[in-house]
Amino acid sequence: MKLPFINQEIDVNIDMRDSNDILDNPDALRYRIADDGYLLIRGLHDKETVLTARHQILEKLDEKGMLAPDTPLMKGIFNPEYPEPTSTGSMGNIDLTHLPGFKAVVEGESIMRFFQLLLGGEARTFDFKWLRTAGPGSGSPIHYDIVFMGRGTKDLYSCWTPFGDVTLDMGPIVFCLGSNRFDKVRETYGASDVDRDLIEGHFSDDPSEVINKFGGRWTTTTFSAGDVIIFSMYLMHASLVNTSNRIRITADTRYQLASEPIDERWIGKKPKGHYAWKQKDVNIEPLEDSRRKWGV
Ligand SMILES: O=C(O)CCC(=O)C(=O)O
């Protein structure tokens, strides 16, 4: 089915398999995430817990004027008069990410227990939370997560959590299956760090180019409140463009063994974050130059 990335509409499969059948088998989970690069778990969270968080987040967005007047709060319909339809204002915004309902999901028992089982020891999560309140027209570019958060253990996982149902027109996350085995890309782009190397961060503006040059295939699915998708630092992904009139509320949060080194940019009461990348007066190397240098 043709679906829109930021710069291009291409054929995307809608066939991700869930791992609910192996949820109590850590060896099988580990084997699958190493192989497929992801674990889709339907209904990991209690739906009501997720919807409570959604309600609390939407109340805050409403106070900011992001919701269309006189529309039902829980529908999350974007106010077309609001000046900024992208999600950047919500990432790491503690007004939102410290909401008790939100924390009850991303730091709650279901997810922490899951990671304890997967990792085989006490798990911890970064304090910084990438909450996205993505309005119409927004989408995320193609990247590996490691370039943004690779200063600690590489045995680190992202978890993408929808706070409400996410249909295909709301711009769900989309994965390039097989990209965890793009060896040269892993060794070059995948060894970079956006704050050290001052690169663009994303790998390509062109989803067709990625599969034509390196292989793999793009795939996504629809999500319901309660579902999560967990993926490796080296699985290339993006999000599709939100073509609906609703705000896509999702979070991407990170988990690792508590005993392993952690990327210091994302921990503490006020995480430092990207101290160089995309900061004022910092020159970013053009993507084509980085790719030429890497030979990919
Ligand atoms: O939700 C999005 O727009 C992108 C998510 C993402 O890049 C991530 O989970 O690492």
The ligand as an SDF file (V2000), in Angstrom:
LIG
                    3D

 10  9  0  0  0  0  0  0  0  0999 V2000
    7.4700    8.5870   16.4740 O   0  0  0  0  0  0  0  0  0  0  0  0
    8.2000    9.1200   15.6710 C   0  0  0  0  0  0  0  0  0  0  0  0
    7.8530   10.0650   14.9530 O   0  0  0  0  0  0  0  0  0  0  0  0
    9.6130    8.6380   15.5160 C   0  0  0  0  0  0  0  0  0  0  0  0
    9.9820    7.6820   16.5760 C   0  0  0  0  0  0  0  0  0  0  0  0
   11.4360    7.4030   16.5970 C   0  0  0  0  0  0  0  0  0  0  0  0
   12.2100    7.8730   15.8260 O   0  0  0  0  0  0  0  0  0  0  0  0
   11.9230    6.4940   17.6200 C   0  0  0  0  0  0  0  0  0  0  0  0
   11.1090    5.8650   18.2940 O   0  0  0  0  0  0  0  0  0  0  0  0
   13.1580    6.3980   17.7520 O   0  0  0  0  0  0  0  0  0  0  0  0
  1  2  2  0
  2  3  1  0
  2  4  1  0
  4  5  1  0
  5  6  1  0
  6  7  2  0
  6  8  1  0
  8  9  2  0
  8 10  1  0
M  END
$$$$
